[in-house]
Amino acid sequence: MASRTVETSGEAETAAAGEQLAPTLDTGDVVLLSGELGAGKTAFIRGLARGLGVPEEEVTSPTFTLVQEYRAPRVVLFHIDLYRLSPPEVEDLGLDEMMGGGILAVEWPERWADPPSNAYEVQIEHRGGDRRLVTITTT
């Protein structure tokens, strides 16, 4: 297991941390993002999308739609927000099937009863003001 931590000062730097992860990802990869409300999970995914070639202005939080699909030049990015779902409802989304069609970036992954064990785990913690501590762990 490898881990990398970066402290960011503002949304742009949090997004840049996501952008740096993007080139290492391919179809079938899963990124699990944890952190309290307002921690910067969507900002991180906005940068991830930018790193894959998706215009960042297209990336919005899928809180009410549950799944946003972004077509990048070489891969599809599924941005999934499980905040409003119970584990049985998450099972009905078909996340396992989606993995074969692109990269999954999942907010609130603790609601997913059986996420893949080889996922990238991103923990974003408030550090006061606009500062965040972003920890990316890979298995």
C-alpha positions in Angstrom: 0.0 0.0 0.0 1.4 3.4 -1.0 0.2 6.7 0.3 0.8 10.3 -0.7 -0.3 13.4 1.3 -0.5 17.0 0.1 -1.7 20.1 1.9 -3.7 22.4 -0.3 -4.7 26.1 0.1 -7.9 26.6 -1.8 -10.1 24.8 -4.3 -7.7 25.3 -7.2 -4.9 23.4 -5.4 -7.3 20.6 -4.3 -8.4 20.3 -7.9 -4.7 20.2 -8.9 -4.2 17.2 -6.6 -7.0 15.4 -8.6 -5.4 16.4 -11.9 -2.1 14.8 -10.9 -3.8 11.5 -10.2 -5.6 11.4 -13.6 -2.8 10.1 -15.8 -2.4 7.0 -13.6 -6.0 6.0 -14.1 -7.7 3.8 -16.7 -11.0 2.0 -17.4 -12.0 -0.1 -14.4 -10.2 2.0 -11.8 -12.2 3.3 -8.8 -11.5 6.4 -6.8 -13.2 6.5 -3.4 -13.4 10.0 -1.9 -14.1 10.6 1.8 -14.5 13.8 3.7 -17.1 15.8 5.4 -19.6 18.0 3.6 -17.7 20.9 1.9 -14.3 19.2 2.3 -13.5 19.5 -1.5 -14.5 16.1 -2.9 -16.1 17.7 -6.0 -13.2 20.1 -6.4 -10.8 17.1 -6.4 -13.0 15.3 -9.1 -13.1 18.5 -11.1 -9.3 18.4 -11.3 -9.4 14.6 -12.0 -11.8 15.3 -14.9 -9.6 18.1 -16.2 -6.6 15.8 -16.1 -8.5 13.3 -18.2 -9.4 16.0 -20.8 -12.9 17.0 -19.6 -13.6 20.7 -19.4 -13.8 21.4 -15.7 -16.8 23.7 -16.1 -18.8 20.5 -17.1 -18.2 19.0 -13.7 -20.9 19.5 -11.1 -21.9 17.7 -7.9 -24.2 14.8 -8.7 -26.0 15.1 -5.3 -29.5 15.0 -6.8 -28.8 13.1 -10.1 -26.6 10.5 -8.3 -24.4 9.8 -11.4 -22.8 12.3 -13.8 -21.1 10.8 -16.9 -18.2 12.7 -18.5 -16.7 11.6 -21.8 -13.0 12.2 -21.9 -10.8 11.6 -25.0 -9.6 8.2 -23.9 -12.1 7.1 -21.1 -15.4 7.8 -19.5 -15.5 9.2 -16.0 -18.5 8.4 -13.8 -18.9 10.8 -10.9 -21.1 9.2 -8.3 -22.5 10.7 -5.1 -23.9 8.2 -2.6 -24.7 10.7 0.1 -28.5 10.3 -0.1 -28.6 6.5 -0.6 -28.7 3.5 1.8 -26.5 0.5 1.0 -29.4 -1.5 -0.6 -30.1 1.5 -2.9 -26.4 1.7 -3.8 -26.5 -1.9 -4.9 -29.3 -1.0 -7.4 -27.1 1.5 -9.1 -25.0 -1.2 -10.8 -21.6 0.2 -9.8 -19.9 -3.1 -10.6 -21.2 -3.0 -14.2 -20.1 0.7 -14.5 -16.5 -0.2 -13.7 -16.2 -2.0 -17.0 -17.2 1.1 -18.9 -14.9 3.7 -17.3 -13.4 5.2 -14.2 -15.6 5.6 -11.2 -15.1 8.5 -8.8 -17.3 7.8 -5.8 -18.2 10.4 -3.1 -19.5 8.9 0.3 -18.1 5.4 -0.5 -18.9 4.2 3.0 -22.5 3.7 1.7 -21.1 1.1 -0.8 -21.3 -2.2 1.0 -18.6 -3.9 -1.1 -16.3 -1.5 -2.9 -13.3 -3.0 -4.8 -10.3 -3.7 -2.6 -7.9 -2.3 -5.2 -9.5 1.2 -5.3 -7.7 4.5 -4.8 -8.8 6.0 -1.5 -8.8 9.8 -1.2 -9.3 11.3 2.2 -9.8 15.1 2.3 -9.7 16.8 5.7 -10.4 20.4 6.7 -7.3 22.1 8.2 -8.8 25.5 8.9 -9.8 28.2 6.5 -9.2 27.1 2.9 -6.5 24.6 3.8 -7.1 20.9 3.2 -5.0 17.8 3.8 -5.5 15.4 0.8 -4.3 11.8 1.3 -4.3 9.4 -1.6 -3.8 5.7 -0.8 -3.3 3.0 -3.4 -3.2 -0.7 -2.9 
